[in-house]
Amino acid sequence: MPVERVSVTEAAAEVIDRLRSEHGELMFHLSGGCCDGSSPMCFPLGEFRLGGRDLYLGDIHGCGFYMHADQFNYYENCHTIVDVVEGRGASFSLEIPLGLRFLIRSRIFTDAEMADVRPVTAAT
């Protein structure tokens, strides 16, 4: 079984459930661009238009997780963990009105994990 590139904390999964009940199916995108930069942003599924340089890294708690290829250059050797903290981010992400913000915690894959890490695919 391949090693997953992305995961989610229990606290973040609870917020995802709350947002899903209000907004329907969701997706995440990490661009590294403006707004919160390297904070993952949560959108209703299909509201954020994926581009030709976006990559699909996997699912977190039933939500697709996408990253721009330029940002992936920094994360390709890392396991990316989506967490949530109190505080207001400066993005358009759905959790912001709740006084919360998603953030990324990461760790470097071990050599054994890298040998079996899930490949990324182009966003579709």
Stockholm file with secondary structure:
# STOCKHOLM 1.0

chainA/1-124         MPVERVSVTEAAAEVIDRLRSEHGELMFHLSGGCCDGSSPMCFPLGEFRLGGRDLYLGDIHGCGFYMHADQFNYYENCHTIVDVVEGRGASFSLEIPLGLRFLIRSRIFTDAEMADVRPVTAAT
#=GR chainA/1-124 SS CCBCSEEECHHHHHHHHHHHHHHCSEEEEECSSSTTTTSCEEEETTTSCCCTTEEEEEEETTEEEEEEHHHHHHHTTEEEEEEEEESCCSSCCTTGGGTEEEEEEEEECCHHHHTTBCCCEECC
#=GC SS_cons         CCBCSEEECHHHHHHHHHHHHHHCSEEEEECSSSTTTTSCEEEETTTSCCCTTEEEEEEETTEEEEEEHHHHHHHTTEEEEEEEEESCCSSCCTTGGGTEEEEEEEEECCHHHHTTBCCCEECC
//
